[in-house]
């Protein structure tokens, strides 16, 4: 079982930056792939970025490529999402997720943190 707690959300002007953190109750080095998703009001949840436990491979959704960076610190059991050059369309609740590397679906989710970007 993995418990995830996000933090770092807030209100920022367009062009600004935020760093989200996701603290895991279990060792993130314990074969868990980690990811960030987001859900804007009235829209479906969408994938943002992922980091695999094995080899640390990263993947990003097209709208955030070049602006967002996912990273992990296994010693601190924490995953980060550095968000730069934020745009109003990045406004959403951001969720951290984890899955065992042998699984295809993310089974563990945080409670979410609100990110609001003003124009």
C-alpha positions as CSV (number, residue, x, y, z in Angstrom):
1,X,0.0,0.0,0.0
2,X,1.3,3.5,-0.9
3,X,-0.1,6.7,0.4
4,X,0.6,9.9,-1.5
5,X,0.4,13.5,-0.3
6,X,0.8,16.4,-2.8
7,X,1.8,19.9,-1.9
8,X,3.1,23.0,-3.6
9,X,0.1,24.2,-5.5
10,X,-1.1,27.8,-5.5
11,X,-1.9,30.9,-7.5
12,X,0.6,32.2,-9.9
13,X,0.6,34.7,-12.8
14,X,1.1,33.5,-16.4
15,X,4.8,33.0,-17.1
16,X,5.5,32.1,-13.5
17,X,6.7,28.8,-11.9
18,X,5.6,26.4,-9.3
19,X,7.1,23.1,-8.0
20,X,4.8,20.4,-6.8
21,X,5.9,17.7,-4.4
22,X,4.5,14.3,-3.8
23,X,5.5,12.5,-0.6
24,X,5.1,8.8,-0.6
25,X,4.6,6.7,2.5
26,X,6.4,3.8,0.8
27,X,9.9,4.0,-0.7
28,X,9.5,5.4,-4.2
29,X,12.5,3.3,-5.0
30,X,10.6,0.2,-4.3
31,X,9.7,-0.5,-7.9
32,X,7.0,2.1,-8.3
33,X,6.5,4.1,-11.5
34,X,5.3,7.7,-10.6
35,X,3.2,10.1,-12.6
36,X,1.4,13.4,-12.4
37,X,-2.1,13.9,-13.8
38,X,-4.4,16.9,-13.8
39,X,-8.1,17.7,-14.1
40,X,-9.4,21.1,-15.1
41,X,-13.0,22.2,-14.3
42,X,-15.4,20.5,-16.7
43,X,-12.7,18.4,-18.3
44,X,-11.5,14.9,-18.0
45,X,-8.4,13.9,-16.2
46,X,-5.4,14.0,-18.3
47,X,-1.8,12.7,-18.1
48,X,0.9,15.2,-17.5
49,X,4.2,13.4,-16.9
50,X,5.6,10.1,-15.7
51,X,8.9,8.7,-14.4
52,X,9.7,5.0,-14.4
53,X,11.5,3.4,-11.5
54,X,13.5,1.2,-13.9
55,X,16.0,3.4,-15.7
56,X,14.3,6.7,-14.7
57,X,12.7,7.1,-18.1
58,X,10.5,10.2,-18.3
59,X,7.5,11.0,-20.5
60,X,5.5,14.2,-21.0
61,X,2.2,15.2,-22.5
62,X,2.7,17.4,-25.5
63,X,1.1,20.6,-23.9
64,X,3.8,20.6,-21.2
65,X,6.9,19.4,-23.0
66,X,9.7,21.9,-22.6
67,X,8.0,23.6,-19.7
68,X,7.5,20.9,-17.0
69,X,10.1,18.5,-15.5
70,X,9.3,15.4,-13.4
71,X,12.0,14.2,-11.0
72,X,12.3,11.9,-8.0
73,X,14.4,11.6,-4.9
74,X,14.2,8.1,-3.7
75,X,16.1,9.0,-0.5
76,X,13.3,11.4,0.4
77,X,10.5,9.2,-1.0
78,X,9.4,12.3,-3.0
79,X,8.5,13.0,-6.6
80,X,8.5,16.5,-8.0
81,X,6.9,18.4,-10.8
82,X,8.7,21.6,-11.7
83,X,6.4,23.8,-13.8
84,X,7.8,26.8,-15.6
85,X,6.3,29.3,-18.0
86,X,2.9,28.5,-16.7
87,X,-0.2,29.3,-18.8
88,X,-3.8,29.9,-17.8
89,X,-4.7,26.6,-19.5
90,X,-2.5,24.8,-16.9
91,X,-5.1,25.7,-14.3
92,X,-6.2,22.4,-12.8
93,X,-6.1,20.1,-9.8
94,X,-2.9,18.1,-10.0
95,X,-2.7,14.5,-8.8
96,X,0.2,12.4,-8.0
97,X,-0.1,8.7,-8.9
98,X,1.9,5.5,-8.4
99,X,1.9,2.0,-9.8
100,X,3.9,-1.1,-9.4
101,X,6.2,-1.5,-12.4
102,X,4.6,-4.8,-13.3
103,X,1.2,-3.1,-13.6
104,X,-0.3,-1.0,-16.4
105,X,-2.7,1.1,-14.4
106,X,-1.9,3.6,-11.6
107,X,-3.4,2.1,-8.4
108,X,-2.4,4.8,-5.9
109,X,-3.5,8.4,-5.9
110,X,-3.0,11.5,-3.9
111,X,-5.7,13.9,-2.8
112,X,-4.7,16.5,-5.4
113,X,-3.4,20.1,-5.2
114,X,-4.9,23.1,-6.9
115,X,-2.8,25.1,-9.4
116,X,-4.3,28.3,-10.6
117,X,-2.6,30.4,-13.3
118,X,-4.0,34.0,-13.8
119,X,-3.6,35.8,-17.1
